[in-house]
Amino acid sequence: MPLQKPISEEELKEEREEKLQEKLKSLREKELEREAVSKSNIFQLPYISLKGFPIDLEALSLIPKEMAQSAQIIVFSKKNEELQAGIVNPGNPELKKAVEKLKSEGFLCSFFIISQASLNYALNFYRQIIRPKQGIKKVEIGKEALVLAAEKIKNLAELNQKIRQISLSESISLILAGAAKAGASDIHLEPEEKKFFLRYRLDGVLQIVAEMPIDLFPKILSRIKFLAGIKINITDVPQDGRFTISLKDKEIDLRISTLPTPYGESVVMRLLGIGAYGLTLDKLGLRRREGKILEKEIQKPNGLILTTGPTGSGKTTTLYALINKKKSPKIKIITLEDPVEYRIEGITQTQLNPEVKMDFARGLRAILRQNPDVVMVGEIRDLETAEVACQAAQTGHLVFSTLHTNDATGVIPRLMTIGARPYIIAPALRVVIAQRLVRRLCLFCRTEYQPDKNEIEKFKKELSKFFPKKEIKKLYKAKGCKRCHMSGFSGRVGIYEVFENNEKMEQLISQRAPVQEISKAAKDQGMMTMRQDGFLKVIEGITSLDELNRVA
């Protein structure tokens, strides 16, 4: 056996010094604990040591770290609206501000005397709250809330009534579960002077779910900000966060946005992935001709396919449906999104990361180095992204993306406006899908009526090219029942126009022809406009004329 190296005199000295320091530290901590016990007797408050105590991070986050240090307070336990807090010195002038903050948010607080050592120990736990790289929080919606939302809550009126009867933690679970069950795309919390509103966006339209006393709002706001990883003590600037809720066998990601208002912070929670039922072409509402064009184009090995329309018009849903159709074990598909709205098995999905300056242009270049067959870029926003997308479309890649324009042919001047050159656009572009979403009439309560002469003439004028002999004997309008939350509508469907690029269109684009000329040429070749598609859906009883006029 090799001989152990003898311990030097210097090492022995260091070891004795370390043991001495540890002993002195232990003695100081014991002295601090004895002082805390004495204070507890003087102020008639119970004593507690937080060393090794299971500190509730949600409770801890109710007081910002800076305030906790100056006021010498630690909120270590929370049960609904009841808090337990440790304080070092009841006479600390800063303590009053911290206590008033908790009271203003509707919390009742029980106080314990703690030592300075306990305070220092607990302050270390703040690191676990403010660490953004720990990943997105997952919130398990309790079984009771799910049963309540799925079985007992039949409509929004019942949800409103039930929210008022339950505790804070239960109400947040119910708000989230109720939104998921109703198919809401957004949850809005909007404070006013004496009340705040809870609203869901259903089928693209906001509906009031509940009107509640303003004194409940700070508690709900604090809970949501904690879940979303948003700083609770920051109230004067907009903030963004996110978390995930687990519902039975699926998960829903929520993007949270707060915005300062005169009466508090307005909150919008966007539920990502709601509406994923429409991720196949046959469920989107495309007509046979347009569906065949898209099926033909996505079978080609390269080219640029764009969807266009305003925010919330279903562009990304259409792209996912196309990708689902194209998906195969034989090809590699990579997406670059902000955010990843739907998760699709069998493809590689990437999210933008501003922290490392990965925008669409830089991310697209990185994706192309992975040698994909199909690429989806969430949005073309600038010249660099447009040029890289067009070049990729001409070098063996099928590229999907979105753009913001009013109609399909408007894509061409839009690309030119951001700097893309016509001779790059013309050969790269395959097809453009412009779209809007209209609400479907509820089949259980829609009402039949006879159109007047003006309405009939309007329909004939729009559809004479496609259906010159079509008779319009009846139309439908919304009424409202419990099944559709009294709105008269249930679900949404797209209205589309599909612009197919061909040899003639390429020539017009290369020659910088006016968009009106390109649009006329497309219509002459059989392109149906969104409004014409909408008129057909009105005649078919899918939507109403009022709804079509609202959207298009």
N, C-alpha and C positions, 0 to 999 in steps of 0.2 A: 504494500500500500504506500502511495506517496505521502510524504510527511506534510502535515498542515503547516501553512505559513504562520509563524508566531505573531501574536498581536502586539503591535508597537505601543509604546508609552503614549504616543499622541492619540492613537485610536481609542485606548482605554479612557483617556481624558475626555474625548468627544462623547463616548458612550455614557460616562458619568454625568456629563453636562446635560445630555438629552434626558436622562432619567430625572435629573434634578428639575429641569424645566417642566417636564410632564407632571411631576409631583406638585410643583408650585402652581401650575395651571389647574390641577385638580383641587388644590386647596382654595384657589381664588373662586372657582366655580361653586364650591361648597359654601364659601362665605357669601357669594351672591344669592344662592338659594336660601340661606338663613335670613338674609336681609329681606328677600321677597316674602318669606313666611311672616316676618315681623310686620311688614307693610299690610299683609292680608289681615292681621289681627287689628291693626290700627284703623284700617278703612272698612273693616267688616265685609271683606270680599273673599271668596274662596281662592285658595292657592292651587296652581297646577304647574308641573314641569312639562315642557313640550319636547324634551329630549326623547326621541324614539316614538313620539306621539304621531298617529296617522293623520297628517294635516290634509284637509280637503282643499285641493287646488282651486276649485271653483269658488269656495268661500274666500280663500286667500286673495284671489284676483279682484274681489270687490273693493279693496283698498289698494291704490297704486303703491309701488314699492317706495317711492320717494316720500309719500305721505306716511307710510307705515314706519319708516325710519325716523322721521321728524316727530311724529306723534307717539312713537314707541308702542304701536298696537299691532297685533296679529289676529286676524279673523281666521280661526282654525277649524270651525265646524259650521255646517249649514244644513238645516232641515226645513224645507219649504221657506217660510219667511222668518224663521227663528235662527239667530246666529249666536255663536259663542266666540268671544274674543278675549285674548290675553293682553293686559296692559302692564307696563313697567311702573309708571308713575301717574296716579289719578290726577295729580295737580299739573300735569304738562299742559301748557296753554294751547298747543297744537292739537291735543286730543279732542277738544271740543269740535273742531272743524271736521275731523274724521267721523265722529259720532253723528253730527248733523247730516253728513253726506249719506250715511247708512239709513238714517231716519227718513230723509227726503225720498229715498228709493223704496220706502215701505217696509224696512226690516226692523224687527225687534231684537235687541241685543242683550245677552247676559255676559257680565264681565268677570274675569278671573285675574288675579295678580300673577305675573310671571317675572322671572329674573331677566337681567340683561343678557345672560348666557342663552336663555331660551329664545329671546328675541333674535339674537345673532344666528342661532341654529335655524330658526324658522325662515329668516330672510333669504337663506340659501335656496329655498324651494321656489323663489320667484323665477329662477333660471328655467325651471321646467314649464313655466307659463309663457314666457316671451321667446321661446326657442322656435323660430318658424320652420326649421328644417326637420322637425320631428314627423312631418307628414300630416295629412288631412285627418281631422278627427272623425270618428265614426260614431253616430248616435243610434243606439238601438231603441226603436220605438216599441214600448212595452206591449205585451200581448193584450192587456186589457184595453189599451187605447186603440189597437187594431180591431179588436172585436167590436168595440164601441163604434168606431168609424164605419166598419164594414156592415154591421148588422143592425145597430140601433139608430144610426144617423141616416135617415132616408133622404133628407133634403137640407138645404142651407139654413132654413129657419130652425130646424131641430138642432143643428150644430151651434147656432147662435145661442140658443137657450141652454145647451149643455155646457158650453164654455164658461158661462157665468156661475155654474154650480160647483166647479171643481177647483182643485188647488193649482198653484202657479205651474209646477213641474208637469202636472197632468194636462193643463191647458195647452202648453207648448207642444207636447206630444200629440194632442188632439188636433191642434192647428196644422201640424205637419202631416199627420195621417189623413186628416180630412181633405187637405189639398191634394195629396196623392190619389185618394179614392175618387175625388171629383174630377181628376185629370187637369188640375190647374197648372198653368205654365209659370205663374208668378204668385207670390204672397206679398201683399203690401200692408205695412203698418204705418198709419199716418196720424201723428198727434195734432190736436187742436187745443184751444185754451182750456176747455173743461171736459174733453173726451178724446178718445182716439178711435180710429176706424180700422177694422181688419177687412181687407178686400182680397178676393181671388180673381185672377184673370182666367176666365173660362172661355174657351173658343175665341180668344183674342179680345174679349170685352171684359172690363172690370165689373165685378158685382160685390156689393157690400155683404159681408158675412156676419159681422158683429159690430156693435157700437158700444164701447166700454168706458168706464170712468178713467180719467187721466192718471189717477194715483196708482193704477196698476201698471201703467206703461213703463216707468223706469225699471221695474223688476223684470218684466218680460224682455226689455231692451238689453239689460245687463246679461241675462241668461243667453240670449242669442249672440251677443258680441263675444261672450266667453266661448261658446261652441265654435264660432267662426274664427277664433284666433285674432279677434280685433281688440285693440287696446281700449279698455273700458273707461279709463280716465280721460281719453281724448274725445271731446265732444264738439269742437269748433271747426273741424276739417273733415271732408269726406274720407271714408275708409272702405276697404274691400276685404273680404275674407271668404272662406268656404268651409263646408263640412259635408259629411255623407250620412244619410239615414238608411238604416237597414229595415226593409219591410218584407217579412216572410222570406221568399226565395230571391229577392232582388234588392239592389241598392240604387239609391237616387242621390246624385250629387247636387248640392245647393250652392249657388254663388250668391254671396251676401253683399249688399251695398248700403252704406249709411250716408245720409246727407243732412247737414245742419239746417234747421228751420227755426222760426221764432219760438216755437213751442216744444222743441226737442228735436231729436234726430229721426228723420223719416227713414224707414227700413224697407228695402225690397229684396225678397229672396226668390231667386230664379231657380226653378226645378229643371235640371238638365235631364233629358232622356224621356220626359213626358211626351206622349204621342208617338212612341216608337212602333206602335202597331202599324203605321203606314209605311214601313220600310221596304215595301215591294212595289214595283211599278204599277201593278194592276189595282192597287188600293189608293193610288194618288189622285185618280180622277182624270187621267190622260185619255184623250180620244184615240180610237184605233189607229188613225193615220199618224198622229204624233208619236204614239207608242212604238209603232213600227220603225219610224225614223230613228228614234233613240236606240232601239234594240240593234238596228243596223250599224249605227255609228259606234256604239261601245264595243262591237266585235272587231273593229279596226285596231291595228297594233299601235297607232300613234295619232296625235291630234289634240286640239284643245277644245274641251266641252265646258261651257259656262252656264251658270244659272244666275239670273238677275232679278232684282226686285228690292223693295224697302226692307228694313229690319222687321223680322217677324213674319215674313211672307212664305216661309217654308223652304228657302233655298237649300239649306244644309240637309234637310230631310230628303229632298229630291236627289241630292248628290249621294247620300248614303244608300238610297234605293238603287241608284245606278251601280254603285260599287258592289252592293249585294248581288246584283244580277251578273256582274262581271267576275265576281270572286271565284277562284278556282285554286286547287292545290298546286297547279302547274305554273302559276304566276305569282310574283311578289308585289303586294300593294302596300304603300306607305302613305300615311296621312300626316299633315301638319295643321294643327287646329288651335283655336283660341276661343273657347275651351273645347275639350273633347266632350261632345254632347251625348253621343251614343257609343257604347262599346260593342264592337263587332268582332266575333271570334274569327281567327284566321288572317287578320291583317295587322300590320304594325302601325299603331297610332301614337303620334308624338304631339306634345303640347308646347306652345311658345313659352320661352323663359326669359323675361326681360332682365332678370338679375345677371344673366351671362350674355346679354345683348343678342339673344337668338330671336330675330324677327322673321317674318315670312321669307324675305329675300335670302338671308343667311341660312335659315333652316332648309329652304328649297335646295340650295347648293349642296348642303350636307347630305340631304336625302338622295340626291342624284349620284353621289359617290357610293351609295349602297346598291347601285345597279338594280333599281326597281323596274317593273314593267308598267305599273300604274301608280300615279301620284295624285293625291288630293291636297290642294293648298286652300286653306280656309277662306282666304280673300286676297284679291289683287288690289293693293292699295297704292303702289308707287311704280315708277318706271322700272326700277331694278327687278322687282318681282315679275312685272309684265314681260320684260325681255327674257328673263331666265325661263319663265313658263312657256313662252312662244318658241324659244330655242329647243327646250326639252321636247315640245310637241312635234318638232321637225327632226328629232334625232332618235326616234324609236320609242318614245314614251307616250302613253295616253295620260293626259293631264286634265284633272277636274278642278274647277275653282268657281268662286262667286264674284260678282261685281254689283255695284249699286247704280242701276239705271231704271228709267220708267218703263221701257219696253225692250224687246229683243234687239232690234236694229240699233238702238241707242248705245249698245256696247261698243260699236265701232268708233263713233266720235269720242266716247269716253276714254277708250284706250289711247286714241290720238292725243287727247287733251293732257294725259299724264306723260306723253312723250314717246309712246310706241310708234314706230314708223309703219306706214301702210304695207310696204313690201315684206315686213316681218309678220304682220297680223294676217294678211290674206291667205298665205299657204298654211298657216298654223291652225286657224280657226275651223272647227268642224261644224259645231251646232251651238245655238244659244237658246236657252229656255227662260222666257220671262214668265213670272207668275205672281199671283196674289192668292190669299186664302179667304174663302167665303164660308159662312156658317151654314151647316146643313139644317134644314127644317126638321123639327121633331116629328117623327112619323106617327106618334101617338096623338098629337093635337093639331097638326097643320090643318088649315081651313081652306076649302076650295072656293074660288070665286070666278065670276065671268069678267074677263078683261074688257075695258072700254075700247072705243075705236082708235083713240090716240095711241094706246099701248099696242094694239094689234099692228098699226101702221109702223110703229117704231121697230117692232120685232121683224116685220116683213122687210123693212129697209135694210136692217143689219144682216139678215140671213138669206136674202133673195139669191145671192150668188151660190150658196151651198144647198139650200132647200127652197127653190122657187115656188113650190106648190104646197108647202107645209101649212096646215090649218091649225090655228090656235083657238081652241074652244074653252080651255080652262087653265087657270093658274092657281098657285097656292100662296098663302101668307101665314105668318107666325101667329100663334094664339097664346100658348103657355099652359103648362101643367106641372104637377109635382115631379114627374120623371125628368123634365128638362129644367128644373129649378125655376119654373115660371118664365123662362126666357123665350120659349118658342123654338129654340134651336138646340141641337145636340151634335157636337163634333164639327169638324171643318173639312172642306175639300178644296183642292186647288182649281183655279182657272188658269189656262196656259196659252201662250203662243210660242211656237217652236220655229226658229229661223234656221234653215239649213243652208250652209255655205256650199256653193257649187262653182263651176267654172265661170258662169256669168257674174255671180256675186264677187268672186275673186277679182275679176276685171274692174268692177265698179269700185271695190275697196282700194285697189292699187292706183286707180285714177283719182282718188279722193273725191268720189261722187258725193253730192249732198245726201244726208241721211234720208230725206224725203224720197229721193230717187231710188235708193236701196230698198226702202220700205215698200214702195209701190211695186218694184220688181218682185219682191218676195210675195206680196199679196197676189200678184198676177200668176205666180207659180203655185198658188194654192194655200199660202199661209193663213191660218185662221187667227184672228186677234183674240186677246184675252177677253175683251168685252163680248165678242161673238160667242166664244166658248161659254161665257157666263150666261148669255141669253138662252143658249141651248139647255143649260142646267136649270134655268128658271122654268122653261117649258116642260122639262122632265120632272119637275116637282122636287128637285134636289135642294134648291134654295129659293129665296123670294126676290122679287124685283127691287124692293127696298134695300135688301142686303147687298145685292149686286151694285146698286147705285152708291151705297155707302163705301164700298171697297174699290170699285173701278168706274 
